[in-house]
Each structure stands twice: as structure tokens, then as C-alpha cells.
Amino acid sequence: MLSTAASPWLILLCLAVGAGYAALLYSAKAPWSKPVNYALAALRFVVVSFLCFLLLSPFVKTTTTTKEQPTIVLAVDNSQSVGLFTPPPVLSQTTAGLTQLAASLRAKGFQVETRTLSPGTRPARPDSLRFQAASSDLDGLLSGIGESYDGRNLAGVVLVSDGIVNQGRSPVYSEFSFPIYSVAVGDTLPKKDVRLAQLTYNRVAFSGNRFPIEAEIDYSGFSSGEASVQLRENGRVLETRRVPLTGSRRSQKTTFLLTANTPGKHRYEVVVQPLAGEFTTLNNNKSAYLEVVKGKLRVLLAGAAPHPDLKALRAAIQQNDNFALTTYLPGITPLQAQDYDVAILHQLPARGGVGAEVLAAVQRRKVPTLYIVGAQSDFTAYNSFGTGLTITPRGSQTDEVTPVLNPAFSRFTFEEEALRRFGAYPPAAVPFGDLRVNSGAEVALYQQVGRLKTQKPLLVLGGTPAQRQATLLTDGSWQWRLQEAADHTDRPEAYDRLIIRTLQLLTANANKKRLDVYPTQDAFSTADDVTFGAETYNAIFERIYGQQIKLALTDERSRTRTFSFTNSEDGAPLHLGVLPGGLYRYVATATLGGQPQQDRGELLVQEQQLETLEARADHNLLYQLANRSGARLYYPGQFAQLTQDIEKANAKPVLYTQEDLKDLINLKWLFFLLLALITAEWATRKYSGGI
């Protein structure tokens, strides 16, 4: 529909202007014939009238109506428990029933789509399903469907599952706005089974110390006898315990005591020997992953004066058993003469020369250092230490900022939950001025002012391989830990991890290695994409890039895989994909400046056994989901009834109407039409002998 922004009566004025212009131009005697004169006048009338009409801001309004058929989503729990514990004939009947259901619904005009627990994969056909997902998050599956189809014509969800949930929250505590037709698979009959439910242990042990590993064994169907529980390392049995299976209890605990000997990462396997008549042995073993260290890293925490930051830092450090903390305040506590592995200097160097003795000791011994600057900091002295950051403040002005992770910095890895916690931190004061990151330094955190993410550094790692140094540009981080503890039941895990990881990076690089290859996380799970980072240095220990690196990864069975990659300036890691659980050792080699270089280390991949822990299906959960949504529970032999019930729900197509407004002056073809008319008029006049 054509409309104008001005009064449509003005169109008559446009026509009058066009007619007047044509009459004025072509009323005089012309050298061409009258028919040609009338044609030229008509052309001029049309062009001028239309140009005047464009001044009225005309626009075209188009209305588009689309029809969306009702959609049924087949939400299939493709977890391992369904494939392992559902009888094969029942599973085949289920996949065949889903295929028939999809075909019947499409014939009735429904759109049918398939969703599974595996993110990013949507099987085109139900018969292409593979039950291999390592965990069951039914709430995530249903919530994801609700978000994807929000505002669309979703007629219902057919949920095929055994009702077992081992990740995320239970879906019965969520509200869903669509009918859920539950199809129950699995087996609800009680089974004779012994399973290793949980291992409890400390993840860090010190060489020479004894440490416990506590195993919790759950069992059902056994009222007498005993189970043999073994502790193994690299296939060798270290100890065996006998656990009685009494009818009065359904759970027993046993504890193994070990001595930490060889430093490094270790994997211990706890195995319950199979019993006669046991339904499955897939849940009879678990692995404990821990690191044996030579001794605690000595941390010096020194401040210019008492400050809330010191308490927050001390609390964060004391969460990790791998650190031994010493606190120093000038004039309050004496400086203990010992070799420290890493130092935290809070507002040191300070104005007035406070704490000069600790600064001298740190610089003389080249102790890796984390500087925390604040109102008392002496920036002139700080800039002389070669930390990788130069600070030129503008008076005493400050900015109020929160931390935001630098995505190009690969040596820190944080879960999405930790990044959300960063966003909830209260603003902290940082010096306002010129902040220059020097060559070779890396920014781990940027400053975020309100909702604006800036490129100003907040946490910088620099220095030299002989003395690694880092700088945190605020003395208000104590507010972050306090706020996080208040919001998350006294568990400020994101803040503590930030401090611990910074200290670990400082101490890990306190050497003169020219090749440094490392896993980007302390440990991965069998569901994670395993990634490695790499740093390379020239002969004078300046960072260099574009170096070819070979990585040989050897598992516990002495099988070796070789990878080759090039380190880049953007810090992109090497992706190895998912790996089986176990302890791996790696050797990295490269030729730097014509000289061969080598680095080696260990990698832990923790086995996930969530799907083997529970073999008994929970059909009651599926019943509750269906009942609350106004639907009912079905079994694999009732797909015909399910099809009829979906059709009886009488879902209707939905019509969507969309209006689109487009200014006539923006249509390019009109320009070329007017140009053609004007050109035709000019060409006719020239051909007929006119000007």
C-alpha cells in the first residue's frame, strides 16, 4: 500500500506543478510535429510531477503473512545409562517407535525435530541415535528447548529417558510452558549390585607424608558376605581391604593410608572385585588424582601498612595446602631471613621509603613478585623495577573498575560461572593516568568501567624468566572477595583461584627455560577439550613467535601420540580434543636460534563415570514431569497411543503478520526510470532539432 507522510491532497498540487511546467515549456511553437510535442510534454509532466511527489515522503507499506505449523520436539536422553541398562529389544522398539511417530506427525502437518543431550548435534533421524553422552542433564535439555522455541509454535516435547539425572538440577524444580509427553525406558527392577560411590582425598600431598584415600561402597541385593576392595597404581595392587556386606546397612566405608614418595602427579585406582550375580561391574572402580610435591612453596606477604587486602590475600592463599605463608609489616612484624619462592608486595615500594629492606631482599634474590599498587605506592620507584608495566598517574585521580578476562591470555582458564562472578564484583579504585604495557609483558585482566570493557590493563605479567613479576593495579580487591563470599555461601572460589593461579604462574616460570610448554588447566576431564599453551624465548630471553614445536604425549600404557603446532602471538592454544582418563607424560621439543630445546611435564585427565553409578531407572521423575505439564507417561509399546494423544491435543498452525515500511525515494530502480525518461526527452529533442 502506497502512503505519504504529508496530506494526500498535496498530490493534486504535484500534478498541477507538473502540468504547468510542461505547458510552459511546450506551449510555444516547436520545430517538431504536434504528436512529438505532446509526447515530450507528457514526459516532462510525469517527471516533474513525480519529483514533486517524492517531496511528500511517500512510502510503501507491505504486509507479509506466514504460517508456522505446530512443532513437536523429540528430546532423547542419549546418555550411556540408557544404552547400558535398557534391554536391547526395548531400546530397538523405542527407536523404531520414534521413527514411526515422526513420520505419522509429519503426515498430519506437524514439524518434527530431534534434540539430544549432546550439545551442537541434532540427529536428522531418531534411528541415527547413539547412546554415548557421558552425563544426564535433563533440565538443561528441556530448558534449552524452551529457550530455542520461545515465541514459536511449540506443540509439545516427547521426552525419551530413564529418568536418571546426574548433572545439573532436577527438572521437577523447573517450570516449563509446553506439554511434556514422557516415554520411560531403562529398568526399574532392584538389582544385585555393588558400586564405588565416592572417593574422598586431598588433591595435594607432600613427599614423605602419609595421606588417606577413603572409599564409600554402596550395595543392594546383598545381605551377607564381603567385598574385596583393592588400591592400585599403574596396574600394581598396593593394598587390599575386606568390606562386610550386612543386611542392616546399604553403605560401607574403608580407608587406605599411603605414603607420598615420588614428586609429581599420580593416579590411584580403587577397584571393587566383582561378586557373583552382580548386575554390572561398570561402576566398580574409580580413580583418585593427586599431586605429590616436595614441600610447600614459601610465600612472603608484605604490606606498607595494615590493610583489608592483606586479610583477603592471606585467606585466599591459605585455601591451598601447597603454600606456606609469612606476613611482614614494617615496624609491626620482623622480616624473617629465609629464601622465599614468591613475594606479594602490597603498596611497596611506598612513599617515604617504607619497607626498603624487604624490597632490597626481593630484588637481590630475584624472588618472583606480585606487586599490588595503591594510594601509598611510589610509582617512580616501581617503574624502575622492570615489571613490564609503566605507570604515570595523573595526580591522585582514580577510576572505579571491575575485572574482565583478556580472551587472548591463555594461561588463565576460568569457567563461565567464574566470569559471571567477576561481573558481579563491586568497583575498585585504580590509578588514573598513562598505563603502558612494555614489550614481552602480557595482560591477564582488563579494566571494565561500568559496562564499558576497556583495553587498560588491570593485571599484568612481565619481568624476565630469571625474575617473573606481576602487577595488580588496585588495592581494593578485598571488596571482591567479600562480595563473592556473601553471594556464594562463603565460597569466593573465583577470587581465590585468580590469586593462586597468579602465584603459580610466577613460580612455574622462575627459571631460564627457553621453551615452556604447559597444559592450560591443572586437570581435565574426559569430556573436556585438552589444550596446551607454549612460550618460546630467544637467547636473551625475549618472547618470540612462529616457532615449530613437536609434542609427544605418552599414556600409562606407554602409547605415544605426536602433535605438531606453531605458537602464535595471539596465544592460541594447541587443541588435542578429548582424551581417555589417565596420567600422561609429555615431551616438547623445538629448535630455537639453531639450538635444540626441550620441555617435559605431566597431564591429568580425570575419568568421568557418572553414567555407570546408577543403573535403576527413575520413572517417577518422568511421571511428575508429564503430569505437571498436563500430559501423561508412556512406555515404548504405547507409541500408537502417544500419536493419537498428540493429534487429539488439536494444535493449530499460527499465523504471523509482519509489516514493512520502505521509503519510495530509497528504491534504486525509480532513479533509473526517471533517468531513462529524462534521457528519452533529451534525445528526442536533440534528434528533432531542438536544444
FISE-993012 format. One line per field, with one value per residue (C-alpha): residue number from 1; residue in three letters; x, y, z. Coordinates in steps of 0.001 Angstrom, whole numbers, plus 500000, padded with zeros to 6 digits. Layout:
BEGIN
k	NUM:...
r	ALA:...
X	X:...
Y	Y:...
Z	Z:...
***
This chain:
BEGIN
k	1:2:3:4:5:6:7:8:9:10:11:12:13:14:15:16:17:18:19:20:21:22:23:24:25:26:27:28:29:30:31:32:33:34:35:36:37:38:39:40:41:42:43:44:45:46:47:48:49:50:51:52:53:54:55:56:57:58:59:60:61:62:63:64:65:66:67:68:69:70:71:72:73:74:75:76:77:78:79:80:81:82:83:84:85:86:87:88:89:90:91:92:93:94:95:96:97:98:99:100:101:102:103:104:105:106:107:108:109:110:111:112:113:114:115:116:117:118:119:120:121:122:123:124:125:126:127:128:129:130:131:132:133:134:135:136:137:138:139:140:141:142:143:144:145:146:147:148:149:150:151:152:153:154:155:156:157:158:159:160:161:162:163:164:165:166:167:168:169:170:171:172:173:174:175:176:177:178:179:180:181:182:183:184:185:186:187:188:189:190:191:192:193:194:195:196:197:198:199:200:201:202:203:204:205:206:207:208:209:210:211:212:213:214:215:216:217:218:219:220:221:222:223:224:225:226:227:228:229:230:231:232:233:234:235:236:237:238:239:240:241:242:243:244:245:246:247:248:249:250:251:252:253:254:255:256:257:258:259:260:261:262:263:264:265:266:267:268:269:270:271:272:273:274:275:276:277:278:279:280:281:282:283:284:285:286:287:288:289:290:291:292:293:294:295:296:297:298:299:300:301:302:303:304:305:306:307:308:309:310:311:312:313:314:315:316:317:318:319:320:321:322:323:324:325:326:327:328:329:330:331:332:333:334:335:336:337:338:339:340:341:342:343:344:345:346:347:348:349:350:351:352:353:354:355:356:357:358:359:360:361:362:363:364:365:366:367:368:369:370:371:372:373:374:375:376:377:378:379:380:381:382:383:384:385:386:387:388:389:390:391:392:393:394:395:396:397:398:399:400:401:402:403:404:405:406:407:408:409:410:411:412:413:414:415:416:417:418:419:420:421:422:423:424:425:426:427:428:429:430:431:432:433:434:435:436:437:438:439:440:441:442:443:444:445:446:447:448:449:450:451:452:453:454:455:456:457:458:459:460:461:462:463:464:465:466:467:468:469:470:471:472:473:474:475:476:477:478:479:480:481:482:483:484:485:486:487:488:489:490:491:492:493:494:495:496:497:498:499:500:501:502:503:504:505:506:507:508:509:510:511:512:513:514:515:516:517:518:519:520:521:522:523:524:525:526:527:528:529:530:531:532:533:534:535:536:537:538:539:540:541:542:543:544:545:546:547:548:549:550:551:552:553:554:555:556:557:558:559:560:561:562:563:564:565:566:567:568:569:570:571:572:573:574:575:576:577:578:579:580:581:582:583:584:585:586:587:588:589:590:591:592:593:594:595:596:597:598:599:600:601:602:603:604:605:606:607:608:609:610:611:612:613:614:615:616:617:618:619:620:621:622:623:624:625:626:627:628:629:630:631:632:633:634:635:636:637:638:639:640:641:642:643:644:645:646:647:648:649:650:651:652:653:654:655:656:657:658:659:660:661:662:663:664:665:666:667:668:669:670:671:672:673:674:675:676:677:678:679:680:681:682:683:684:685:686:687:688:689:690:691
r	MET:LEU:SER:THR:ALA:ALA:SER:PRO:TRP:LEU:ILE:LEU:LEU:CYS:LEU:ALA:VAL:GLY:ALA:GLY:TYR:ALA:ALA:LEU:LEU:TYR:SER:ALA:LYS:ALA:PRO:TRP:SER:LYS:PRO:VAL:ASN:TYR:ALA:LEU:ALA:ALA:LEU:ARG:PHE:VAL:VAL:VAL:SER:PHE:LEU:CYS:PHE:LEU:LEU:LEU:SER:PRO:PHE:VAL:LYS:THR:THR:THR:THR:THR:LYS:GLU:GLN:PRO:THR:ILE:VAL:LEU:ALA:VAL:ASP:ASN:SER:GLN:SER:VAL:GLY:LEU:PHE:THR:PRO:PRO:PRO:VAL:LEU:SER:GLN:THR:THR:ALA:GLY:LEU:THR:GLN:LEU:ALA:ALA:SER:LEU:ARG:ALA:LYS:GLY:PHE:GLN:VAL:GLU:THR:ARG:THR:LEU:SER:PRO:GLY:THR:ARG:PRO:ALA:ARG:PRO:ASP:SER:LEU:ARG:PHE:GLN:ALA:ALA:SER:SER:ASP:LEU:ASP:GLY:LEU:LEU:SER:GLY:ILE:GLY:GLU:SER:TYR:ASP:GLY:ARG:ASN:LEU:ALA:GLY:VAL:VAL:LEU:VAL:SER:ASP:GLY:ILE:VAL:ASN:GLN:GLY:ARG:SER:PRO:VAL:TYR:SER:GLU:PHE:SER:PHE:PRO:ILE:TYR:SER:VAL:ALA:VAL:GLY:ASP:THR:LEU:PRO:LYS:LYS:ASP:VAL:ARG:LEU:ALA:GLN:LEU:THR:TYR:ASN:ARG:VAL:ALA:PHE:SER:GLY:ASN:ARG:PHE:PRO:ILE:GLU:ALA:GLU:ILE:ASP:TYR:SER:GLY:PHE:SER:SER:GLY:GLU:ALA:SER:VAL:GLN:LEU:ARG:GLU:ASN:GLY:ARG:VAL:LEU:GLU:THR:ARG:ARG:VAL:PRO:LEU:THR:GLY:SER:ARG:ARG:SER:GLN:LYS:THR:THR:PHE:LEU:LEU:THR:ALA:ASN:THR:PRO:GLY:LYS:HIS:ARG:TYR:GLU:VAL:VAL:VAL:GLN:PRO:LEU:ALA:GLY:GLU:PHE:THR:THR:LEU:ASN:ASN:ASN:LYS:SER:ALA:TYR:LEU:GLU:VAL:VAL:LYS:GLY:LYS:LEU:ARG:VAL:LEU:LEU:ALA:GLY:ALA:ALA:PRO:HIS:PRO:ASP:LEU:LYS:ALA:LEU:ARG:ALA:ALA:ILE:GLN:GLN:ASN:ASP:ASN:PHE:ALA:LEU:THR:THR:TYR:LEU:PRO:GLY:ILE:THR:PRO:LEU:GLN:ALA:GLN:ASP:TYR:ASP:VAL:ALA:ILE:LEU:HIS:GLN:LEU:PRO:ALA:ARG:GLY:GLY:VAL:GLY:ALA:GLU:VAL:LEU:ALA:ALA:VAL:GLN:ARG:ARG:LYS:VAL:PRO:THR:LEU:TYR:ILE:VAL:GLY:ALA:GLN:SER:ASP:PHE:THR:ALA:TYR:ASN:SER:PHE:GLY:THR:GLY:LEU:THR:ILE:THR:PRO:ARG:GLY:SER:GLN:THR:ASP:GLU:VAL:THR:PRO:VAL:LEU:ASN:PRO:ALA:PHE:SER:ARG:PHE:THR:PHE:GLU:GLU:GLU:ALA:LEU:ARG:ARG:PHE:GLY:ALA:TYR:PRO:PRO:ALA:ALA:VAL:PRO:PHE:GLY:ASP:LEU:ARG:VAL:ASN:SER:GLY:ALA:GLU:VAL:ALA:LEU:TYR:GLN:GLN:VAL:GLY:ARG:LEU:LYS:THR:GLN:LYS:PRO:LEU:LEU:VAL:LEU:GLY:GLY:THR:PRO:ALA:GLN:ARG:GLN:ALA:THR:LEU:LEU:THR:ASP:GLY:SER:TRP:GLN:TRP:ARG:LEU:GLN:GLU:ALA:ALA:ASP:HIS:THR:ASP:ARG:PRO:GLU:ALA:TYR:ASP:ARG:LEU:ILE:ILE:ARG:THR:LEU:GLN:LEU:LEU:THR:ALA:ASN:ALA:ASN:LYS:LYS:ARG:LEU:ASP:VAL:TYR:PRO:THR:GLN:ASP:ALA:PHE:SER:THR:ALA:ASP:ASP:VAL:THR:PHE:GLY:ALA:GLU:THR:TYR:ASN:ALA:ILE:PHE:GLU:ARG:ILE:TYR:GLY:GLN:GLN:ILE:LYS:LEU:ALA:LEU:THR:ASP:GLU:ARG:SER:ARG:THR:ARG:THR:PHE:SER:PHE:THR:ASN:SER:GLU:ASP:GLY:ALA:PRO:LEU:HIS:LEU:GLY:VAL:LEU:PRO:GLY:GLY:LEU:TYR:ARG:TYR:VAL:ALA:THR:ALA:THR:LEU:GLY:GLY:GLN:PRO:GLN:GLN:ASP:ARG:GLY:GLU:LEU:LEU:VAL:GLN:GLU:GLN:GLN:LEU:GLU:THR:LEU:GLU:ALA:ARG:ALA:ASP:HIS:ASN:LEU:LEU:TYR:GLN:LEU:ALA:ASN:ARG:SER:GLY:ALA:ARG:LEU:TYR:TYR:PRO:GLY:GLN:PHE:ALA:GLN:LEU:THR:GLN:ASP:ILE:GLU:LYS:ALA:ASN:ALA:LYS:PRO:VAL:LEU:TYR:THR:GLN:GLU:ASP:LEU:LYS:ASP:LEU:ILE:ASN:LEU:LYS:TRP:LEU:PHE:PHE:LEU:LEU:LEU:ALA:LEU:ILE:THR:ALA:GLU:TRP:ALA:THR:ARG:LYS:TYR:SER:GLY:GLY:ILE
X	500000:501338:501079:502634:503833:502055:498396:497383:495599:499030:499266:496922:499413:502205:500152:499424:503122:503945:501215:502207:505884:505021:502612:505113:507880:505941:503164:505367:505792:508337:510368:508849:505381:502454:502397:506082:505369:502541:504769:507564:505119:503770:507297:508069:504699:505390:508970:508206:505017:506824:509748:507275:505520:508801:508903:505814:507948:505911:506456:505297:503809:503923:502248:503645:501731:503498:502020:504003:502884:502932:506284:506903:510437:511721:514004:516051:518195:521136:523210:525259:522933:520063:522197:523785:520817:517820:517200:518228:514758:513164:515740:515167:511401:511885:513966:511570:508606:510210:510772:507133:505923:507905:506551:502929:503126:504719:501910:499439:501194:503469:507083:509242:512762:515138:517235:519708:521908:524949:525436:525719:524406:520880:520354:518218:516503:515722:517233:520645:520897:523987:523686:527130:526628:528796:526227:522476:521291:517570:516859:519433:517936:514356:515358:517385:514336:512198:514686:515096:511336:510360:507647:507251:504530:505827:503051:504926:508055:508333:510950:512515:514587:515286:514784:518343:519813:523492:524302:522517:519419:516408:513872:510970:512051:511718:508622:508046:505426:504882:503411:505969:504998:507353:508408:510052:512958:515527:514854:513259:513710:516055:519341:522152:524910:527977:529214:532013:530024:532696:536385:537446:541061:543254:544430:547872:550241:553768:556578:557275:553835:551081:547713:544323:542017:538524:536272:532486:530866:527107:525371:521930:520651:523370:522614:525771:529315:532060:533561:537257:538439:541849:544016:546154:548748:549834:548116:550025:547967:549176:546661:543502:540665:537705:534351:531432:528070:525476:521735:521227:523202:523446:526726:530203:533422:537028:540225:543608:546721:549577:552982:553729:557085:557893:557007:554690:551142:549767:546656:545435:542642:540230:538530:535763:536240:533129:530744:528672:525318:526273:524205:527043:530710:530945:530546:533086:536079:537078:540335:541946:544127:546590:549915:552877:555084:558493:557354:555267:556083:557182:555123:556053:553099:554475:552497:553311:550632:547704:545033:541905:543630:546169:543468:541761:545053:546010:542631:542921:546464:545641:542971:545816:547898:550776:551741:553407:552636:554748:553389:555565:554577:557340:557578:554995:556385:560060:561284:562285:565528:564700:564542:561066:559674:557348:556543:553430:554303:551232:551746:555507:557602:555849:556360:558807:560955:558773:559725:563070:564622:562096:562393:566170:565918:563420:565482:568776:567456:565357:562230:559192:556933:553301:553060:549753:549669:547562:547375:550695:552706:555838:555335:558746:560471:558052:558740:562461:561913:561202:557900:556644:554290:554976:552529:552358:549481:547664:547730:545586:542762:541324:538928:536353:536688:535838:537964:537325:539368:541599:540399:543832:545548:545634:547438:544314:541244:538019:534619:531648:530447:533710:533412:529856:531157:533727:530867:529140:532197:531882:534080:537570:539829:542779:545252:544103:546826:549074:549463:551977:552476:556060:557328:557243:554562:551071:547741:545703:542837:541494:539604:535854:534357:530626:529563:532439:535238:538434:541894:543507:545412:544369:546614:549890:552518:556024:559584:562198:562463:565017:562533:558914:556831:553144:551177:547603:546509:544129:544294:540539:540355:539337:535862:535691:536371:533973:531158:531713:531711:528424:526814:528004:527720:531221:532892:534820:536290:536831:538882:540925:541665:542795:545338:546550:546918:548903:551327:551607:552476:555116:556787:556384:558363:561093:563720:565675:563855:563680:560852:557897:555008:552180:548566:546195:544426:545624:543441:540952:538019:537273:534588:536977:538928:542542:544591:548279:549966:553573:556116:559407:562333:565441:568984:568426:565042:562777:559464:559473:556619:556052:558244:557581:557027:556604:554719:554951:552199:552618:549871:550156:550443:553481:551497:552739:550942:552794:551442:552999:551999:553284:552957:551349:551315:547593:548231:546014:546430:547039:543779:544182:540464:539098:541434:540780:541245:544698:548079:550007:553620:554682:557937:558033:560928:561800:564838:565280:568041:569663:569784:567573:565332:563206:560499:558611:555778:552647:548965:545997:542750:540123:537749:534035:531859:528593:526527:527599:526856:523096:521518:517944:515672:513600:510213:508599:510508:509200:505656:505896:507193:504381:501642:502603:502539:499091:500336:500926:503627:504049:506118:507855:504872:502447:503701:500409:498508:501050:500497:496705:497002:499218:496750:493824:495525:494405:497444:496761:499072:499977:499822:502493:501968:504861:504606:507486:507771:510086:510609:509908:512946:515225:514123:517058:515014:512966:516144:516991:513364:513413:516844:515517:512506:514686:517169:514354:513069:516522:517359:514039:514596:518148:517036:514159:516386:515627:518015
Y	500000:503418:506238:509638:511400:514604:515150:513194:516318:517716:515165:517426:520240:517994:517223:520908:521772:519061:520217:523878:523109:521026:523664:526457:524562:523110:525649:527671:526687:523901:522571:519103:517728:518074:514369:514609:517824:516179:513179:515424:517410:514174:513052:516370:516262:512764:513522:516840:515587:512515:514583:516828:513715:512467:515665:514365:511481:508637:505133:501638:499500:495761:493168:489615:486752:483472:480291:478152:474603:473207:471680:468521:468125:464608:465139:461959:461147:459655:459045:455916:454699:454355:452306:450215:449364:449330:445828:445793:444731:447621:450068:448878:449173:452726:453967:452292:453862:457306:456917:455914:458734:461314:460021:459995:463509:464917:463352:465287:468594:468769:469824:467300:467948:465829:467084:465148:465763:466196:469945:471051:467801:467300:463892:464108:460798:459057:455837:457560:457987:456804:456500:457781:461007:460989:462693:463297:466894:466663:470126:471617:469710:470859:474427:474686:473607:476199:478966:477910:477814:480844:482714:479910:477341:474550:471993:469720:467746:463962:463154:459684:458972:456635:459494:459348:462826:463148:466668:469984:470309:468056:469146:468714:472005:473934:475325:474508:476186:473244:469736:467002:463547:461271:457918:455756:453449:451745:449203:449965:446496:446330:444689:442966:445484:446797:450191:452503:455644:458149:458688:461300:462523:465632:466568:467701:465633:466379:463898:461749:462367:459786:460610:458818:457807:456997:454822:454684:451464:451257:447914:446420:442857:441527:440713:438810:438155:440651:442639:442820:446391:446962:450053:450050:452235:451547:448151:447117:446248:448350:447224:445110:445647:443430:445194:443282:443434:443345:443428:446220:448746:449703:451626:450992:452978:451872:453925:453335:455038:455730:457383:460094:459265:460345:464007:464535:463721:460312:458327:455702:453332:451852:448672:446551:442977:441611:439489:436521:437590:441263:443081:445266:445849:449157:451098:449051:451361:454985:456904:459359:462042:463917:465688:464922:467974:468257:470817:473913:477000:479791:482954:486342:488706:492203:495413:499064:499270:497236:496907:494770:493464:491627:489645:488773:487676:485630:483865:483064:481676:479571:477741:475941:473467:473932:477316:478302:481957:484520:488023:491121:494686:497302:498288:495674:492225:491414:490235:486584:485820:482870:482039:482775:481222:484139:487522:489699:493356:495376:499099:498544:500426:503051:506791:507750:504640:502379:498708:499361:496302:493850:495447:495089:491419:490619:492359:490865:487286:487796:486478:486286:489121:490201:493984:495436:499196:501646:505112:504728:503363:505127:504877:506319:503552:500954:501896:501239:497536:496415:494713:495063:497925:501651:503724:507512:508671:511984:513289:511306:510653:507127:505086:502675:499368:495673:492864:491343:488469:489067:486368:486274:485331:481534:480852:481634:479489:480302:478662:480722:480800:482455:485097:485845:486302:488790:490777:490982:492405:495948:498600:499077:502104:502036:504839:507090:508005:506609:502817:501398:497642:497045:494502:490927:491575:490086:491446:488854:491137:494344:497145:497408:500819:500365:498296:499505:496983:498965:497982:499340:496673:495571:492527:492370:489615:490610:490709:488258:484454:484947:487011:486853:489793:490662:493793:494174:497795:498063:497878:497296:493652:492749:494024:491422:488516:489869:490329:486907:485233:486958:485965:482350:480946:481898:480315:483022:480481:482823:485313:482604:480886:484184:484770:481150:480886:484139:482836:479504:481230:483342:480336:477994:480341:481203:479559:480165:477753:478974:476511:476349:474058:473527:472294:475242:473621:471722:468768:467947:465548:463017:465387:468373:469543:469184:472273:473176:476567:477357:480125:480424:482783:483829:483801:486994:485725:487877:486312:485009:483534:481357:478538:474952:472752:468989:467433:463730:462570:459171:457424:454912:452018:453641:454503:457740:460260:463071:466537:469459:473102:476659:479168:482419:485934:485761:482952:480405:477044:473608:471602:467866:467105:464678:462070:458891:459222:458690:460196:461332:462438:464786:465866:469027:469825:472795:474350:477957:480000:476834:475222:472253:472920:470521:470736:467957:467565:465672:465890:464566:463568:462530:459734:460563:457620:459402:457173:453913:454976:454416:451554:451767:453985:456720:456613:458583:461683:461242:460813:464054:465992:464762:465158:468737:469736:468250:465148:461538:458858:456320:453184:452005:449816:452784:454957:454492:455883:458718:459641:459743:461869:464433:464637:464990:467972:469763:472019:474690:476493:480028:482965:485637:489025:491379:494918:496532:500242:501349:504922:505261:507510:504627:502392:502448:501347:504577:506608:504704:505020:508809:508955:506957:509303:512409:510849:509923:513511:514982:512517:513224:516977:516636:514279:516583:519605:521229:522408
Z	500000:498969:501528:502162:505284:504139:503233:500106:498831:498032:495235:493233:493721:492426:489331:488841:489100:486535:484171:484498:483881:480770:479424:479951:478191:475294:474565:472191:468540:468182:465211:465576:464986:467372:468349:469297:471192:473126:473923:475182:477294:478759:479653:481340:483153:484523:485642:487331:488983:490330:491644:493477:494769:496271:498349:500187:501643:500117:501416:500578:503340:502705:504902:504904:506482:507255:508643:511109:511618:515179:516165:518192:519565:520227:523251:523569:526584:524668:527796:528372:531132:528654:526270:529028:531220:528842:527445:523754:522469:524383:523031:519458:519982:521240:518293:515841:517643:517469:513736:513197:515468:513489:510179:511414:512816:509671:507656:509850:509151:512222:512117:513969:515267:517349:520271:522429:525444:523208:522577:518987:517493:516176:514561:511446:512225:515515:514190:513940:517724:519585:523366:524326:526326:529471:531723:532016:532368:531633:532991:530631:527705:528399:529279:526073:524058:525836:525037:521388:520766:522826:520933:518403:517839:520080:520494:522888:523735:523660:526319:525999:529109:532005:534460:535836:536468:537404:536259:536701:538823:538761:536097:538544:540136:536856:535200:531533:529350:526994:527386:528120:526848:528794:527349:530004:529169:531378:534098:537471:538987:542008:541045:542851:542560:544375:543305:544312:545082:546104:546838:549393:549439:549390:545929:547145:549304:550430:549877:552928:554453:554840:553329:553302:550456:551753:549575:550017:548757:548166:547582:547075:546824:549132:552791:553693:552600:551925:549094:548240:547588:546000:545695:542556:540876:537296:537499:540621:543718:546672:549294:549662:552148:553025:553459:555063:553269:556029:555527:558065:556011:552367:552508:553921:554050:554063:554187:552587:554025:551619:551845:549304:547774:544232:543485:540550:539510:540470:539658:542129:541145:543700:542447:543987:542836:541012:543063:541943:540499:540259:537632:536280:537062:535209:538479:540446:540055:540491:540225:542627:541073:543255:543098:545332:545881:547506:550021:550445:548404:550730:550168:551602:552019:552808:553074:553604:556328:557701:555011:554315:551185:553318:555078:551779:550213:553266:553260:549540:549877:552906:550875:549069:551078:548654:550133:553420:554168:556033:556690:557108:558059:558578:562220:563301:562449:561799:558410:558666:556871:554602:550933:549606:546451:545686:547249:547316:547891:548821:548070:548120:547140:549237:549528:552246:551748:553902:553539:551837:553491:552027:548578:548708:549725:546958:544283:545477:545472:542321:544023:541699:542822:542645:543117:544288:543808:545749:547251:549135:546187:544940:541180:540311:542242:540901:537267:537802:538621:535039:535783:532220:533104:533327:535400:535026:537278:536922:540441:542835:540362:540200:538094:539550:537682:537778:536262:532862:531427:528421:525978:524295:527573:527503:530791:532804:532263:534072:533889:532743:536348:537464:534735:535861:539384:538086:536580:539997:541771:543204:541522:542962:542596:540163:539360:536532:534089:531396:531628:529170:528803:527724:525219:526482:529124:528940:530143:532034:533134:531626:533355:532903:533729:534280:531263:529080:528592:528085:526871:530021:531979:535452:535951:534006:533951:532915:534177:532929:533076:535865:537898:536880:538063:538042:538898:540148:539745:542701:546471:546687:545663:549221:548286:545518:547837:550448:547916:546346:549761:550611:547294:547235:550771:551868:548818:546922:544523:541549:543603:545321:542019:540490:543271:543395:539607:539518:542167:540357:537095:538813:540424:537466:535242:537708:535513:532343:530071:526503:525736:528123:527149:529655:529981:530292:533283:536328:535308:532557:532484:529770:528447:528058:525055:526267:525386:525674:525644:524727:525249:523374:524034:522124:523503:525511:526790:524655:523611:520031:518000:514962:516274:515214:518293:518478:521385:522249:524630:526320:528291:531122:528664:527008:523878:522330:520166:518410:517686:515847:516150:515880:518711:517643:519017:519774:522295:520517:522316:520822:520874:521412:521726:524311:525799:527805:531539:532971:533720:530653:530336:527583:525981:523857:521511:519329:517659:518780:517179:515853:519313:520307:523317:525348:527999:529748:532216:533206:532323:534291:532574:535107:534182:534360:535379:536098:533852:535484:539060:538918:536972:538284:536213:537880:536136:538943:537843:534301:535605:537602:534593:532360:534964:535843:532164:531528:529709:530781:530987:528162:527619:524414:523460:523564:520687:518815:521811:522103:518441:518952:522092:520340:517460:519902:521525:518341:517934:515302:512897:513931:511538:511899:510265:509624:508308:506448:505616:502825:501629:497928:497456:498517:495616:493196:490192:490397:489892:486748:485499:485919:484313:481362:480931:481094:478678:476272:476345:475774:472982:471199:471364:470021:467249:466284:466056:469396:472113
***
